[in-house]
């Protein structure tokens, strides 16, 4: 089960995607399907087959986004969060080997296409919640237990 939280930026990005699909891409593909269908035999018409498939993909994504956007709760930054790791925080952590990781803790729907975002539902994020700079977080992973030290917490993006 995914936690239904999202940052304001993530919500706006999903809303823009929905608007783009519904207002721009879907009408264009619908025109192509209509044009390809008017050519006659649809069984061997590659334009018709491809665009009909694309239309189904767009409709599926539109349904998902519409349902998702009405269920998600936007979490904005609050000054009370300062100094501790909560949803929306940019975090820098380090392990005993000196390996450093920098990422932001966000909602599930925001992590795709971003290597510097992790889901609030991930074991790493769960272990880091409410930690402060200098704290130690023990993370349970399939490979075993790992220990990470919190170096930095920010609520504004890194430069």
C-alpha positions as CSV (number, residue, x, y, z in Angstrom):
1,X,0.0,0.0,0.0
2,X,1.4,3.4,-1.0
3,X,1.2,6.4,1.3
4,X,-1.1,9.0,-0.5
5,X,1.2,12.0,0.1
6,X,2.7,14.3,-2.5
7,X,4.7,17.5,-2.6
8,X,3.2,20.5,-4.2
9,X,5.7,20.4,-7.1
10,X,4.8,16.7,-7.7
11,X,1.1,17.4,-7.6
12,X,1.5,20.3,-10.1
13,X,3.6,18.0,-12.4
14,X,1.0,15.3,-12.4
15,X,-1.7,17.8,-13.0
16,X,0.2,19.2,-16.0
17,X,0.7,15.7,-17.4
18,X,-3.0,15.1,-17.1
19,X,-3.9,18.4,-18.8
20,X,-1.4,17.7,-21.6
21,X,-2.7,14.2,-22.2
22,X,-6.3,15.3,-22.2
23,X,-6.2,18.6,-24.0
24,X,-3.3,18.1,-26.5
25,X,-2.2,14.5,-27.0
26,X,-5.5,12.7,-26.9
27,X,-7.2,15.0,-29.5
28,X,-4.2,14.6,-31.9
29,X,-4.3,10.8,-31.6
30,X,-8.1,10.7,-32.0
31,X,-7.7,12.6,-35.3
32,X,-5.1,10.1,-36.5
33,X,-7.3,7.2,-35.6
34,X,-10.3,8.8,-37.4
35,X,-8.1,9.4,-40.5
36,X,-6.6,5.9,-40.5
37,X,-10.1,4.4,-40.0
38,X,-11.3,6.3,-43.1
39,X,-8.8,4.6,-45.3
40,X,-10.7,1.3,-45.2
41,X,-9.5,-2.1,-44.0
42,X,-8.4,-1.7,-40.4
43,X,-7.0,-5.2,-39.9
44,X,-3.8,-4.4,-41.9
45,X,-3.7,-0.7,-41.2
46,X,-0.6,0.0,-39.1
47,X,-1.5,3.7,-38.5
48,X,-4.9,2.6,-37.2
49,X,-3.5,-0.2,-35.0
50,X,-0.7,1.9,-33.5
51,X,-2.8,5.0,-32.8
52,X,-5.7,2.9,-31.4
53,X,-3.2,1.3,-29.0
54,X,-1.8,4.7,-28.1
55,X,-5.3,6.0,-27.4
56,X,-5.9,3.2,-25.0
57,X,-2.6,3.9,-23.2
58,X,-3.5,7.6,-23.0
59,X,-7.0,6.8,-21.6
60,X,-5.5,4.4,-19.1
61,X,-3.0,7.0,-17.9
62,X,-5.7,9.7,-17.8
63,X,-7.9,7.5,-15.6
64,X,-5.0,6.7,-13.3
65,X,-4.0,10.4,-12.9
66,X,-7.6,11.6,-12.3
67,X,-8.1,9.0,-9.6
68,X,-4.7,9.6,-8.1
69,X,-4.9,13.4,-8.0
70,X,-8.2,13.3,-6.1
71,X,-6.8,10.9,-3.5
72,X,-3.4,12.5,-2.9
73,X,-2.8,14.8,0.0
74,X,-0.4,17.7,-0.7
75,X,2.2,18.2,2.0
76,X,3.8,21.6,2.1
77,X,6.9,22.6,4.0
78,X,6.4,23.8,7.6
79,X,9.0,25.7,9.6
80,X,8.4,23.2,12.5
81,X,10.0,20.5,10.3
82,X,13.4,22.3,10.3
83,X,16.2,20.2,11.7
84,X,14.5,16.9,11.4
85,X,13.8,14.6,8.5
86,X,10.2,14.6,7.4
87,X,8.3,14.2,4.1
88,X,9.8,16.5,1.4
89,X,13.3,16.8,3.0
90,X,16.5,16.7,1.0
91,X,18.9,14.5,2.9
92,X,22.6,13.7,2.7
93,X,23.7,10.5,4.4
94,X,27.0,8.6,4.7
95,X,27.9,5.1,5.6
96,X,31.1,3.7,7.3
97,X,32.8,3.2,3.9
98,X,32.4,6.9,3.1
99,X,29.7,6.3,0.5
100,X,27.4,9.4,0.3
101,X,23.8,9.5,-0.9
102,X,21.8,12.6,-1.6
103,X,18.1,12.4,-2.2
104,X,14.6,13.8,-1.4
105,X,11.9,11.9,0.4
106,X,8.7,12.2,-1.7
107,X,5.5,10.3,-2.6
108,X,5.4,7.2,-4.7
109,X,4.1,9.0,-7.7
110,X,7.0,11.4,-7.8
111,X,9.9,9.0,-7.9
112,X,9.7,7.9,-11.6
113,X,12.3,9.4,-13.8
114,X,14.3,10.8,-10.9
115,X,17.4,9.2,-9.4
116,X,17.5,11.7,-6.6
117,X,14.1,10.9,-5.2
118,X,13.0,8.0,-2.9
119,X,9.6,7.0,-1.8
120,X,8.3,7.7,1.7
121,X,7.4,4.0,1.8
122,X,11.0,2.8,1.1
123,X,12.9,1.2,4.0
124,X,15.5,3.9,3.8
125,X,13.0,6.7,4.2
126,X,11.2,4.9,7.0
127,X,14.5,4.5,8.9
128,X,15.4,8.2,8.4
129,X,12.1,9.8,9.5
130,X,12.4,12.1,12.5
131,X,16.2,11.8,12.6
132,X,18.4,14.9,13.0
133,X,21.9,15.8,11.8
134,X,24.5,13.5,13.4
135,X,21.9,10.7,14.1
136,X,22.4,7.1,13.1
137,X,19.8,5.3,11.0
138,X,19.8,1.5,10.8
139,X,18.1,0.3,7.6
140,X,16.8,-3.2,7.1
141,X,17.5,-4.3,3.5
142,X,17.2,-7.7,1.8
143,X,21.0,-7.8,1.9
144,X,21.0,-7.2,5.7
145,X,21.3,-4.3,8.1
146,X,23.1,-1.2,7.0
147,X,24.1,1.9,9.1
148,X,23.9,5.4,7.7
149,X,24.8,8.7,9.4
150,X,22.7,11.8,8.7
151,X,25.0,14.6,7.5
152,X,22.6,17.3,6.2
153,X,18.9,18.0,6.1
154,X,17.4,20.7,3.8
155,X,13.9,21.7,2.7
156,X,15.1,23.7,-0.3
157,X,16.6,21.9,-3.3
158,X,20.4,21.8,-3.6
159,X,22.1,24.1,-6.1
